[in-house]
């Protein structure tokens, strides 16, 4: 556990040393549209996964019926 903390700290320190202090980057309009596309695709993917696993997810919260309850109705 202690060695993992030291490793994490040294990795963080090495990352800070190797990263440049100044980045000259240009963000064109295509970058903004790509970010919007990723957000929309993530939302659509989450909705699709919810659709696929709807019964499995909400089946855990349903009360199971007893055979006697079905015969009485």
Secondary structure by P-SEA (a helix, b strand, c coil): caaaaaaaaaaaaaaaaaccccccccccaaaaaaaaaaaaaaaaaaaaaaaaaccccccccbbbbcaaaaaac
